[in-house]
Amino acid sequence: MKCCLSSIAALAAIVSSSLIGTTTLAFQPAHLNNNHVSKHIHSSSTDSVVSPPIRRKSNINIVSSSPSSVTQLNSIAPAAALSAVGSPLGSISVLAFVILVHEAGHFIAARSFGITVSEFSVGVGPRLVGVRRRLVGSEYVFERINDDNDASEEEMLDTQQNDDDAGIEFSLRAIPLGGYVRFPDNYNRTLAFEQEDSARIARNKARQLRIENSNAIEKALESMAAYSFVFNVLSLGLLKKWQSKREEDQLREAEEEASLVVTQTTSADGKKGPWWNNVLSLPGLNKAESETAVDETTDESLSKLELLKSTKAPDVDYDSDPDLLQNRPWSQRAVVLSGGVIFNILLAFVCYFGQLTVGKGLPEPIFNPGVVVSQTVANDSPAYGVLKKGDVILGVNDASSSTFSTKKGIWGSQEAIANVISAIRETQDGEQVKLTIVHGTGSPDSDIVTIAPKRNMEGQASIGVMLGPNYVKTEMVRASNIVDAVTKAGSAVYDITAATAGSITKLLIGMLFGKGLPAGASMSGPIGVVKAGADVVSSSDFAAIVAFAASISVNLAVINSLPLPALDGGQLVFVLAEAAAGRKIDQQLQESINAGALTVLLFISIGTAIGDVRSIF
């Protein structure tokens, strides 16, 4: 099995059904860019939670057609063009590095146990360059891989006796936003596919034989059982069970028929000729013709029996090589599956530790209670004339916004915003929402106003304002010693991991129960993540770039920890279930489940990519 532990971050999960684990970064939580908070914080949509931007350019200047303006435009064009190209490339480089670390976790864990690895790839798609490390004699040599002759090279390498002779391929591929660690097959996949395809053809022929003598209802049920996955699921497997019972009955009848023919043929008196001579002898039918008819009847019965027996593919012959990943104890496979997530968490810890010790320190934004109206209120907004830019909402319907959140800092501020939005959305048609506000961040007196929300395009109650955290300033926190650095870095990793996990869990629960995205939450795919990274890179702030890498690394770790098939967490569930049951779970069943889950991931990734494009244009 060409099983892989693959990482496709900020990109659709491009894997085959043979993949053991997939890592994907299809979601971008709202707090992804938490490493710097500017003094001007704006949300990207009405009534939405905002993530603090990272020193991104907030104004777009339109240059007039005057000569001086044109001269100025021409003078900055090369730098602007370089920045426009360099920022996305820098963002992609950061993502590629995070993925490289993830795959290194799988690779190092596997090799530390002596597990055979076929390929370590940075990127996906066509190979740009690659080398193969092989053991020749007592020394390792590196050979350049020529994909034009790759097939012949693989055939030659397969003939080698020493397992290490096949070597490990190290590849750089065209699309740098993914990667994988590939392990050797533990069974002949091509042969297994051919056998299953032959069995499928035989099942279709057997079904045609069954429905020849079936009524209309049985014919319809046979078709639904054979071609409709939905009906099989809706019937809780009873339809498939009914079909399997008919297949068993058909095979039993064919065996009885063939046995009867063989028994009667061998028990007949040879001198008088076979028993069927008298039965089948008809006027004008000579002995030779009778024997031919009997032979045809016998052949037909045996051919039918052979067809029905071939409806089940032979059992897969798995390789027992102890160096293959699939043949290792469940504990070792669990470590290999967890290696990528562990390395991503370690990368985030190292980033924060470095900022606390040798860097400028970790940015710690300071917030006052309440949420701020961050942009000018539109004329058609329900809040027009009631709220204005800079107003601070301290409470909704007599509940203080500070009581909405149990967290501090950026996490508490964003949770407060989300809860304010949720309270507004719960307002029924015709009702008004009561807000406790302060006009301006420096005003000491509070006021109570009422607003009648209106339904927006999504059908949700909205007061039509842009909300942001009540930001005060950012303090740079440094460590006083190594122990303090370890403690603070660990705390930072825990905070961002918990916040990311909470955001993704709420998002998945909302989607599962048809409630849509949580208040202020958003999904972002490959384009959105690259764009966010480009904004960070364009700031030329090394500390912000390091913090962005830490955020992406934690995001990747959390996503891959989800107990969903085709992800590392889902594969770990299979391994743990195997350990609990004390026996192996059917490998082909796992691959089928992974293939179905992968299809869902692809659709989600495509959907988020389309959303990213719409948000840009």
C-alpha positions in Angstrom: 0.0 0.0 0.0 1.4 3.4 -1.0 0.3 4.8 2.3 1.2 8.3 3.1 1.1 10.7 6.1 0.4 13.8 4.1 0.1 17.4 4.8 -1.8 19.7 2.5 -2.0 23.1 4.3 -3.8 26.1 2.9 -4.7 23.8 0.0 -7.2 21.1 -0.8 -6.2 17.8 0.7 -4.8 16.1 -2.4 -4.4 12.5 -1.4 -5.5 9.1 -2.7 -7.5 6.5 -0.9 -4.3 4.8 0.2 -3.3 7.6 2.5 -3.1 6.8 6.2 -3.2 10.4 7.4 -4.0 13.7 5.9 -3.2 17.1 7.4 -5.2 20.0 6.1 -5.6 23.7 6.9 -8.9 24.3 5.4 -10.1 26.5 8.2 -8.7 29.8 9.4 -10.0 30.8 12.8 -10.7 34.5 13.3 -7.9 34.8 15.8 -5.2 33.5 13.4 -3.5 36.8 13.2 -3.1 37.4 16.9 0.5 38.3 17.0 0.2 42.1 16.8 -2.6 44.5 17.5 -2.6 47.9 15.9 -4.3 51.0 17.2 -6.9 50.9 14.5 -8.9 47.6 14.4 -11.6 47.0 11.9 -13.8 44.1 11.2 -14.2 42.7 7.7 -18.0 42.3 7.8 -21.0 43.7 9.6 -21.4 42.5 13.2 -18.4 40.2 12.9 -15.6 39.2 15.2 -12.4 40.7 14.1 -8.8 39.5 14.3 -6.2 42.1 15.0 -4.5 43.0 11.7 -0.7 42.8 11.6 0.6 46.1 10.5 -1.2 45.8 7.2 -1.8 48.8 4.9 -5.2 50.2 5.7 -5.5 52.8 3.0 -5.5 52.7 -0.7 -4.5 55.9 -2.3 -5.9 56.7 -5.8 -3.3 58.6 -7.7 -4.6 61.4 -9.9 -3.6 61.9 -13.5 -1.5 65.0 -12.8 2.1 64.9 -14.0 3.6 65.0 -10.5 1.4 62.1 -9.4 2.4 60.1 -12.5 6.1 60.8 -11.8 5.6 59.6 -8.2 3.8 56.5 -9.3 6.5 55.6 -11.8 9.2 56.0 -9.2 7.6 53.6 -6.7 6.3 51.1 -9.3 9.3 48.7 -9.1 9.3 48.5 -5.3 5.5 48.1 -5.3 5.7 45.3 -7.9 8.5 43.6 -5.9 6.4 43.8 -2.7 3.3 42.5 -4.5 5.2 39.5 -5.7 7.4 39.0 -2.7 4.7 39.1 0.0 2.7 36.1 -1.4 5.9 34.2 -2.0 7.1 34.9 1.5 3.7 33.8 2.9 3.9 30.5 0.9 7.5 30.0 2.2 6.3 30.3 5.8 3.4 27.8 5.1 5.8 25.4 3.3 8.2 25.6 6.3 5.4 24.7 8.7 4.4 21.8 6.6 8.0 20.7 6.3 8.2 20.6 10.1 5.0 18.6 10.3 6.2 16.0 7.8 9.6 15.8 9.6 7.7 14.8 12.7 6.2 11.8 10.8 9.5 11.0 9.1 11.7 11.1 12.2 9.3 9.1 14.3 9.1 6.4 11.6 12.8 6.2 11.1 13.6 6.1 14.8 11.6 2.8 14.9 13.4 1.5 11.8 10.2 1.7 9.7 10.8 1.7 6.0 10.0 5.0 4.3 9.8 5.3 0.5 9.6 9.1 0.0 9.8 12.4 1.9 8.3 15.1 -0.2 8.1 18.9 0.2 5.2 20.0 -2.0 2.8 18.1 -4.1 2.2 17.6 -7.8 4.9 17.2 -10.4 8.4 16.6 -9.1 10.8 19.5 -9.8 13.9 17.8 -8.4 14.6 14.8 -6.3 17.4 12.6 -4.9 17.4 9.0 -3.7 19.5 7.9 -0.8 20.6 4.2 -1.2 22.8 1.8 0.7 25.5 0.6 -1.6 27.8 -1.8 0.2 28.4 -0.2 3.6 28.0 3.4 2.5 25.0 5.6 1.6 25.0 7.3 -1.7 22.7 10.0 -3.2 21.5 9.7 -6.7 19.5 12.2 -8.7 16.0 11.0 -9.7 15.1 11.1 -13.4 11.4 10.8 -13.7 11.7 10.0 -17.4 13.3 6.7 -16.4 11.5 6.4 -13.1 9.6 3.3 -14.0 12.6 1.3 -15.1 14.5 2.5 -12.0 11.8 1.3 -9.7 11.7 -2.1 -11.4 15.5 -2.4 -11.0 15.3 -1.3 -7.3 12.5 -3.8 -6.6 14.9 -6.6 -7.5 17.3 -5.6 -4.7 17.4 -8.0 -1.8 18.3 -5.6 1.0 15.3 -3.5 2.1 17.5 -0.4 2.4 18.7 -0.8 -1.2 15.5 0.7 -2.5 16.4 3.8 -0.7 14.5 6.9 0.4 13.4 9.5 -2.1 13.7 13.2 -1.1 11.6 15.3 -3.5 10.7 19.0 -4.1 7.4 19.2 -6.0 5.7 22.0 -7.9 3.0 23.0 -5.4 4.8 24.0 -2.2 1.7 24.2 0.0 1.7 20.5 0.8 3.9 17.5 1.5 3.8 13.9 2.5 5.8 10.9 3.8 5.1 7.8 1.7 5.5 4.3 3.0 5.8 1.1 0.9 2.9 -1.1 -0.1 2.1 -4.0 2.2 0.1 -5.7 -0.5 -0.2 -5.8 -4.3 -2.7 -3.0 -4.9 -2.9 -3.5 -8.7 -3.7 -7.2 -8.3 -6.2 -6.5 -5.6 -7.9 -4.0 -7.7 -8.1 -6.3 -10.7 -9.5 -9.1 -8.5 -12.1 -6.8 -7.0 -13.1 -5.5 -10.5 -13.5 -9.1 -11.8 -15.6 -9.9 -8.7 -17.8 -6.8 -9.3 -18.4 -7.9 -12.9 -19.3 -11.4 -11.7 -21.7 -9.9 -9.1 -23.5 -7.9 -11.8 -23.9 -11.1 -14.0 -25.2 -13.0 -11.0 -27.7 -10.3 -10.2 -28.9 -10.4 -13.8 -29.5 -14.1 -13.4 -31.4 -13.6 -10.1 -33.7 -10.9 -11.5 -34.7 -13.1 -14.5 -37.1 -15.0 -12.2 -37.9 -12.1 -9.8 -41.0 -10.0 -9.5 -41.1 -6.2 -10.1 -40.6 -5.3 -6.4 -37.5 -7.6 -6.1 -36.0 -6.2 -9.3 -36.4 -2.7 -7.9 -34.9 -3.6 -4.6 -32.0 -5.4 -6.3 -31.2 -2.2 -8.3 -31.4 0.0 -5.3 -29.1 -2.3 -3.3 -26.6 -2.5 -6.1 -26.4 1.1 -7.2 -27.7 3.3 -4.4 -25.5 4.0 -1.4 -28.2 6.4 0.0 -30.9 3.7 0.1 -28.5 1.3 1.8 -27.7 3.9 4.5 -31.4 4.9 5.0 -32.3 1.2 5.4 -29.6 0.9 8.1 -28.0 -1.8 6.0 -31.1 -4.0 5.8 -31.3 -3.6 2.1 -27.8 -4.8 1.6 -28.3 -7.6 4.1 -31.4 -8.7 2.1 -29.3 -8.7 -1.1 -26.5 -10.7 0.6 -29.1 -13.3 1.7 -30.4 -13.7 -1.9 -26.8 -14.1 -3.1 -26.2 -16.8 -0.5 -29.4 -18.6 -1.6 -28.5 -18.3 -5.2 -25.0 -19.9 -4.6 -26.5 -22.7 -2.4 -29.1 -23.6 -5.1 -26.4 -23.6 -7.8 -24.2 -25.9 -5.7 -27.1 -28.3 -5.1 -27.9 -28.3 -8.8 -24.3 -29.0 -9.8 -24.0 -31.7 -7.2 -27.1 -33.4 -8.4 -25.9 -33.4 -12.0 -22.5 -34.8 -11.1 -23.9 -37.5 -8.7 -26.5 -38.7 -11.3 -23.8 -38.8 -14.0 -21.3 -40.9 -12.0 -24.0 -43.3 -10.5 -25.5 -44.2 -13.9 -24.9 -47.7 -15.2 -22.2 -47.5 -17.8 -23.4 -50.5 -19.9 -26.9 -49.1 -20.3 -25.6 -45.7 -20.8 -26.3 -42.6 -18.7 -29.7 -42.4 -17.1 -30.6 -39.3 -19.0 -30.5 -41.2 -22.3 -34.0 -42.5 -21.6 -35.2 -39.2 -20.2 -33.9 -37.0 -23.0 -34.3 -39.4 -25.8 -36.9 -38.0 -28.2 -38.2 -39.2 -31.5 -35.6 -38.2 -34.2 -32.8 -37.6 -31.5 -30.0 -40.1 -31.8 -27.7 -41.2 -29.0 -24.9 -38.8 -29.9 -27.3 -35.8 -29.9 -28.7 -36.9 -26.5 -25.2 -37.1 -25.0 -24.4 -33.6 -26.4 -27.5 -32.1 -24.8 -26.6 -33.7 -21.5 -23.0 -32.4 -21.7 -24.3 -28.9 -22.4 -26.6 -29.1 -19.3 -23.7 -30.2 -17.1 -21.4 -27.5 -18.4 -24.1 -24.9 -17.9 -24.6 -25.9 -14.3 -20.9 -25.9 -13.6 -20.3 -22.6 -15.3 -23.0 -21.0 -13.3 -21.5 -22.3 -10.1 -18.1 -21.1 -11.1 -19.6 -17.6 -11.9 -21.3 -17.4 -8.5 -18.2 -18.5 -6.6 -16.2 -15.7 -8.3 -18.5 -12.9 -7.0 -16.3 -12.7 -3.9 -12.7 -11.5 -4.5 -10.0 -13.6 -3.0 -8.6 -12.5 0.4 -5.8 -9.9 0.1 -2.3 -11.4 0.6 -0.6 -9.0 3.0 3.1 -8.7 3.3 4.4 -9.8 6.7 7.6 -7.7 6.5 8.1 -6.4 10.1 9.7 -3.2 8.8 6.5 -2.0 7.2 4.4 0.5 9.0 1.3 -1.6 8.9 3.0 -4.5 10.6 4.3 -2.6 13.5 2.7 -2.6 17.0 -0.2 -0.2 17.5 1.9 1.9 20.0 4.6 2.6 17.4 2.0 3.5 14.7 0.4 5.8 17.1 3.7 7.6 17.7 4.3 7.9 14.0 0.8 9.3 13.4 1.2 11.8 16.3 4.7 12.9 15.2 3.4 15.7 12.9 1.1 17.2 15.4 3.8 17.1 18.1 6.3 18.8 15.9 3.9 21.5 15.0 3.3 22.2 18.7 7.0 22.2 19.3 7.5 24.7 16.5 5.0 27.1 18.0 6.7 26.7 21.4 10.2 27.4 19.9 8.8 30.5 18.1 7.4 31.9 21.3 10.5 30.9 23.3 12.7 32.7 20.8 10.7 35.8 21.0 10.8 35.8 24.8 14.5 35.3 25.0 16.4 36.7 22.0 13.5 38.5 20.3 11.6 41.7 21.1 9.2 39.7 23.3 5.7 38.4 23.0 3.1 41.1 22.2 0.4 41.3 24.8 -2.5 43.5 23.8 -4.3 45.4 26.5 -8.1 45.8 26.3 -10.7 47.7 28.2 -14.2 46.2 28.8 -16.7 46.5 26.1 -16.6 46.4 22.3 -16.1 49.4 20.0 -18.1 50.6 16.9 -15.1 50.6 14.6 -16.4 52.2 11.5 -18.8 55.0 10.5 -22.4 53.8 10.7 -24.1 53.7 7.2 -27.2 55.8 6.6 -29.4 52.7 6.0 -28.3 51.0 9.2 -30.7 50.4 12.0 -28.1 52.0 14.3 -27.8 55.2 12.2 -28.3 58.3 14.4 -28.0 56.2 17.6 -24.5 54.9 17.4 -21.4 56.4 15.9 -17.8 55.4 15.3 -15.9 55.2 18.5 -18.9 54.3 20.8 -18.2 51.6 23.2 -20.9 48.9 23.9 -20.7 47.9 27.5 -23.7 45.7 27.7 -26.7 44.2 25.9 -30.1 43.8 27.4 -28.9 44.7 30.9 -26.0 42.2 30.7 -22.5 43.6 30.9 -20.3 42.6 28.0 -17.5 41.9 30.5 -19.5 39.1 31.9 -19.8 37.5 28.5 -16.3 36.3 28.5 -14.3 34.3 31.0 -11.0 34.9 29.2 -8.5 37.7 29.2 -6.6 39.5 26.5 -7.4 39.1 22.8 -9.2 35.8 23.4 -11.6 37.4 26.0 -12.1 40.5 23.8 -13.0 38.4 20.8 -15.3 36.2 22.8 -17.0 39.3 24.1 -17.6 40.5 20.6 -19.0 37.1 19.5 -21.4 37.0 22.5 -22.6 40.6 21.8 -23.4 39.6 18.2 -25.1 36.4 19.4 -27.3 38.4 21.8 -28.3 40.8 19.0 -29.1 37.9 16.7 -31.4 36.3 19.3 -33.7 39.4 19.1 -37.0 38.5 17.6 -38.7 40.4 14.8 -40.5 43.5 16.2 -38.4 43.6 19.4 -35.7 46.0 20.3 -32.3 45.4 21.7 -31.2 47.6 24.6 -27.5 48.7 24.6 -25.5 50.2 27.4 -23.0 52.4 25.7 -20.3 55.1 26.3 -20.0 57.8 23.6 -16.3 57.7 22.9 -13.6 55.7 24.6 -12.7 58.6 26.9 -16.2 59.4 28.1 -16.9 58.6 31.7 -20.7 58.5 31.5 -22.7 55.6 30.1 -26.0 55.8 28.3 -28.8 53.3 27.4 -30.2 53.2 23.9 -32.6 50.9 22.1 -32.4 49.8 18.5 -34.7 47.6 16.4 -32.5 45.1 14.5 -33.3 44.2 10.9 -32.7 41.0 9.0 -29.6 41.0 6.8 -29.0 39.0 3.6 -28.3 35.9 5.6 -31.6 36.3 7.5 -30.0 37.1 10.8 -30.9 40.0 13.1 -28.3 42.8 12.8 -28.0 46.4 13.9 -25.7 47.2 11.0 -22.4 48.2 12.6 -18.8 47.1 12.5 -17.5 45.9 15.9 -14.0 45.6 17.2 -12.2 45.0 20.5 -11.8 47.9 22.9 -8.0 48.0 22.3 -5.8 50.2 24.4 -2.2 49.3 23.7 0.3 46.5 23.2 3.0 45.6 25.7 6.0 43.5 24.8 6.5 40.7 27.3 10.0 39.3 27.8 11.3 36.5 30.0 13.5 37.1 33.0 15.2 33.7 32.8 15.0 30.4 31.0 12.4 28.9 33.4 10.3 32.0 33.0 10.6 31.7 29.2 9.6 28.1 29.2 6.6 28.9 31.4 5.4 31.8 29.3 6.0 30.1 26.0 4.1 27.1 27.2 1.2 29.3 28.4 1.1 31.1 25.0 1.0 27.8 23.2 -1.7 26.5 25.5 -3.8 29.7 25.0 -3.6 29.7 21.2 -4.2 25.9 21.0 -7.3 26.1 23.2 -8.7 29.1 21.3 -8.1 27.4 18.0 -9.6 24.1 19.1 -12.6 26.0 20.6 -13.2 28.0 17.4 -13.0 24.9 15.1 -15.2 22.9 17.4 -17.9 25.5 17.4 -17.6 25.8 13.7 -18.1 22.1 13.1 -21.0 21.8 15.6 -22.7 24.7 13.9 -22.3 23.1 10.5 -23.4 19.7 11.8 -26.6 20.9 13.3 -27.4 23.3 10.4 -26.9 26.5 12.5 -24.3 27.9 10.2 -21.1 29.5 11.3 -20.9 30.8 14.9 -21.2 34.5 15.5 -18.3 36.3 13.9 -16.6 33.0 12.8 -15.4 32.6 9.3 -13.9 29.9 7.1 -10.9 30.5 5.0 -9.2 28.2 2.5 -5.8 28.3 0.7 -6.2 31.7 -0.9 -7.3 33.3 2.3 -4.5 31.9 4.4 -1.9 32.9 1.8 -3.4 36.4 1.7 -3.3 36.7 5.5 0.3 35.6 5.4 1.1 38.1 2.6 -0.2 40.9 4.8 2.1 39.8 7.6 5.2 39.4 5.4 4.6 42.8 3.8 5.0 44.4 7.2 8.7 43.3 7.3 8.2 42.7 11.0 10.2 39.6 11.8 8.4 39.1 15.1 5.1 39.2 13.4 6.2 36.7 10.8 7.4 34.3 13.5 4.2 34.7 15.4 2.2 34.0 12.2 4.2 30.8 11.7 3.4 29.8 15.2 -0.3 30.4 14.7 -0.4 28.5 11.4 1.6 25.6 13.1 -0.9 25.4 15.9 -3.8 25.6 13.5 -2.3 22.7 11.5 -1.8 20.6 14.6 -5.4 21.2 15.8 -7.0 20.4 12.5 -5.0 17.2 12.1 -5.9 16.1 15.7 -9.6 16.1 14.8 -11.0 12.5 14.9 -12.0 12.6 11.2 -11.0 10.0 8.7 -8.2 10.9 6.4 -6.7 13.1 9.1 -4.0 12.1 11.6 -6.6 12.1 14.4 -8.9 9.9 12.4 -6.2 7.4 11.7 -5.2 7.4 15.4 -8.8 6.5 16.2 -8.5 3.4 14.0 -5.2 2.5 15.8 -6.7 2.9 19.2 -9.8 1.0 18.3 -7.5 -1.8 17.1 -5.6 -1.8 20.4 -8.9 -1.9 22.4 -10.4 -4.7 20.3 -7.1 -6.7 20.2 -7.3 -7.4 16.5 -6.6 -5.5 13.3 -9.3 -3.5 11.5 -9.8 -4.4 7.9 -7.3 -2.3 6.0 -9.4 -2.0 2.8 -12.4 -0.8 4.9 -10.2 1.9 6.4 -9.1 3.0 2.9 -12.7 3.1 1.8 -13.7 5.3 4.7 -10.7 7.6 4.1 -11.7 8.0 0.5 -15.2 9.1 1.4 -13.9 11.5 4.0 -11.4 12.8 1.6 -14.1 13.7 -0.9 -15.9 15.8 1.8 -12.6 17.6 2.6 -12.1 18.4 -1.1 -15.6 19.9 -1.4 -15.0 22.0 1.8 -11.6 23.2 0.4 -13.1 24.1 -2.9 -15.9 25.9 -1.2 -13.6 27.9 1.0 -11.3 28.7 -2.0 -14.4 30.1 -3.8 -15.3 32.2 -0.8 -11.7 33.5 -0.6 -11.9 34.7 -4.2 -15.2 36.4 -3.7 -13.9 38.2 -0.7 -10.9 39.5 -2.7 -12.9 40.7 -5.7 
